[in-house]
Amino acid sequence: MYYRKRFQKSGIALMMIGSLLAGCSSTGDNQPKSPSAPASSETASASPKAATEDKSPIKITWFVDQDYYKKNWDAVNNLLDKMITDATGVSIDFTSGSSDKLSAIIAAGDIPDVITVDKGSPQRGVLEKSGLVAPMDTLIAKYDPSFKVAKTMQDWFRNPDGHFYGYASYFWAKETFQPGDYIASNQGLYARQDIMEQLGIKADDFKTKDGLVAALRKVKDSGIKYNGFALTPAYFDSWVISGFFGAPREDAQGNLIDRERTPEALEAYKYLNLLYREGLMPEDSQTLNKNQVQEKVANGAVFAYTNKTIDWSALYQKDPKATYVHVGPVVGSKGSKPYVDPVNVTGWTLSMVSSKSKYQDRIIKLFHYLSTDEMSLNVNYGPKGAAWNFDENGKVKLTDEFNKLNAEDANKAKLKYGNGTLNWLINWTPIQRTSPTTKTLDNTLKKQATDYFAQYTYDMLPFESTTPLGGTKEAGINAKIEESRVKARAKMFLAKSEADVEKFYNEEIELEKNLGYQELYTYQNNQFLQAKKALGIQFAWPANQKK
């Protein structure tokens, strides 16, 4: 199971636009058939011939199942939109909304030309079974055989009917990796370096439970205020801390372990409760969403946190001395090796083509065009030439014009360059591979942190197969258990004693029995075993692989 709040779905995209994740939320996928098989060829170049064959003007409709997403196509003033329309002839009429709005669209039976859904939403399964969306492999074979979708992606999302129906954003296809490529994490441990220096706190202090508590006590006892804001010692996530403590995800026989039911998870809850009882973590850490915590970070009101998607750039721009550095990770009582979850390798959303669209041929060629490596760079930064160019080392170098406008007003920059506004077919690997050579201190520190915590990640592909696809019985059980766990976490965090933490922990285990836990676990373990078989591996957890 994956224990995150729904608001982090949009956080994945916002983070990736700014620095790296994916993210997000982790949701169910179809079981892969043979994800280890190589693709027949690499993704095509940034300007495929297919994009230039027919440039006659058309406008397609595109619905995105994300409430926050707003984009008005402007091929006159927006350079990314202009680039796409000039190359393909396509303009896009975007609409967006909630899952309820999507359900209403499906019920009406008249869906837009393109529809983008969370990869694990119930509507994805409905769309694939209803005939409302066309099999993507069929469309590619008919209209653009040169469009080579990574075989890993095809197999992972392949429906039992033998087809795959959508193109995934932020999918990490290992067969396309080049030397030096890696999968990063959205988790870690970060602390304000200026405050550390002021209070005599060392990075090594964060590697032990006692050392971390002592460091946070120094912050609390100092009474430091920054720009009038009281400094909160910490905002930590329980799943990150249990990972630091080495919570395993697979037993010695190769079966799935629910890490919420490990001694390390209980140890993490007891530790966080200790921080709360000592006034080192606030009560609102259980209620604030990512954007609210980020606002506190931007105001200089947070000393340490674990969510990498929280960007401290706004704070740095106001005060270049206010920087965050990677520290820790804190190790548990057993001294086990720490781990952090990588970003979701199977991506975030699926974009699908209506079976009734009269523009299927043009849409497939548009998908081909948008999914190429260089277009991923253009989508992320804005068009090449205007927003960026390659330097002598093959790295992206942002133009002075872009940097100037982006520093003055980031929203105006997006309106002009379109950077980060069309990520529904993006591939992050070429972006990570060619990321700008870091020159400013904040970017240097962020890159160092990304590289540092990457050493604690593992291959999460088989684990991503365990969350049930939305709309299934198992998904319903999973949702009820997750809802219960959110409440249980808050109770454990706010408990009056360590004994109460353990009491609430055991009560939650008993409660979950009546919610169908065993049925869910049996399903998840079966999915996990099938995924490993498809991958040709006996063990997935690094500690087991070394035995």
Buried (B, 14 or more C-beta within 10 A) or exposed (E): BBBBEEBBBBBBBBBBBEBBBBBBBBBBBBBBBBBBBEBEEBBBEBEBEBBBEEBEEBEBBBBBBBEEBEBEBBBEEBBBBBBBBEBBBBBBBBBBBEBEBBBEBBEEEEBBBBBBBBBBBBBBBBBBBEEBBBBBBBBBEEBBEEBBBBBBBBBBBBEEEEBBBBBBBBBBBBBBEEEEEBBBBBBBBBBBBBBBEEBEBEBEBBBBBEBBBEBBBBBBEBEBEBEEEEBBBBBBBBBBBBBBBBBBBBEEEBEBBBBBBBBBBBBBBBBBBBBBBEEBBBEEBBEBEBEEBBBBBBBBBBBBBBBBBBBBBBBBEEEEEBBBBBBBBBBBEEEBEBBBBBBBBBBBBBBBBBBBBEBBBBBBBBBBBBBBBBBBBBBBBBBBEBBBEEEEEEBBBBBEEBBEBBEEEBEEBBBBBBBBBBBBBBBBBBBBBBBBEBEEEBBEBBBEBBEBBBEBBBBBBBBBBBBBBBBBEBBBBBEBBBEBBEEBBBBBBBBEEBEBBBBBBEEBEEBBEEBBBEEBBEBBBBBBBBBBEBBEBEBBBBBBEEE
